[in-house]
């Protein structure tokens, strides 16, 4: 079977065609051979029968001898002597077995000639080194001559040389065999050629697809002059190419954006170091410079972490789940960690767990991811929402973390009463490196990746992130996670991201 | 020479200033957003401006546009991480004089600033020659009649500025503006003091007076006659 695999579609079709043609030609040849053989034999056997009948009809009851005797007529004798010198015949009385007449030494009759049936039997025998074909016939002597003593049943055996017949048969066999072989060859070749020809659009398509090398995904296959069922394949491939191209484009943009983001802290590092080298300051200043550099390295480190998180989340499907009450606990812990920051920014931070946490439900996430997403969202809310609204009582912003359950999902919503997000920015919120203020203020220190990371993590667990404008104009960031009935599903030996 | 650095990344801005101020030619002011930067550029005399494009409050290109609209010819070097061809072309088209991408080499930045300043004063030779006075702006070595003249940083800076403006009368106020950064309290006597120190150093070896005082007008560096 593996040999067949190597041959490919055209090869397989050609082999099938070849085999079936050989089979048909063989069948036809066999039928033709069998038919012509039968025809030849029939003619021969008819002649044998008529001879045997003739011989049998020459036997009559001879009153004077008181037994059956064969009478040669002159013609018969002449005929036997002229053409059938080597023919054999043998006539015997059925009842007694007495041989009435025979053509000389016949020898023991072959088995088929000793069969006891009434029908004529035909067969071959070897006599004096030559091949004969003969007939055994049972016949009766005419009642007329026997005058009441009969009927006498006779066994007539007649055989004649079959060399001519054999030659004819051999010729027919050879001819048919030869013709069959030639036919098989010719039709096989023709079949292969036609198959290859018919499949050439396929191989052209293959060649075109192979030509779409890496980096050339802008190409599309032509679907115009291609047969209908291949056109479906071609357009499916085109769609695939479009998807690949889009993915490559996303990756290229991501690499470009990432490199761009990395440039800025690298530039600062370089300048600080070069400047320090030029200034030739004393050891005390060196320490200050080194601390400065450490801060920049820290920024680079955090940026790299974020980039790696995004890259790891892209396109993976994760099936782990976390039990609902553990999920709530992890979210609560993440919120509590940020209370000092909220205090510093002057806003209140509220955590609202769901009223009833049904048992036996697991959420599509894991502990680390839950903490990450919640931290990210709450930190954003504190930083951007802490401005609160002018004129708000007490001037303190409010950040609220609410959890809710529905049939198939659990949602976690982080709401603030800050200025909200502008309508034109809403669509881009979860894009990588997107910042509402493109001039990236140092004090917020964001890299524009936080929301993108949340979105990517949520999606990899089968959930999603979304944004809503709050009733009073603030922001609501919503994490919708899958809810699964049953026990939590742990990762199988997978290292955490 | 007085430089303005408009860059919102504070540590980067400080490191550029520190590097530039290791050379006696330069003093530098810092600004961390576009609005403040534009204000400073319009209200002070700078010999060159280093401008980042991604600035809070007012975008760098907008600062540049308004600066040129006000008719200021101060040389501007744009410093930014955005170095795609379209960004470079836009930056130059908006009126900047040079463009350096981040991350950059500090030595290259300084050399380009010096080149911009030379061009703006139309003194292309990095060695300023006035009579037998030679000021090498690369090594900061001053020679009078072939003999080295040792100068302190502030003295060099003053002499270099006068040399760039050689043959013209430079008011004291202008010298003050170009010699000190924003934080320095301006006492005009300090200029007279420095000029006399420079004179004494240069004339100690018997050179003719080259820095001339024009009463009520200012100072002039000239190798021709004496006007005092």
Interface residues (C-beta under 8 A of the other chain):
Chain A: X260 X263 X264 X266 X267 X268 X269 X270 X271 X272 X274 X275 X276 X278 X279 X280 X292 X295 X296 X437 X438 X439 X440 X441 X442
Chain B: X8 X9 X10 X11 X12 X15 X16 X18 X19 X22 X54 X55 X56 X57 X59 X81 X82 X102 X103 X104 X105 X106 X107
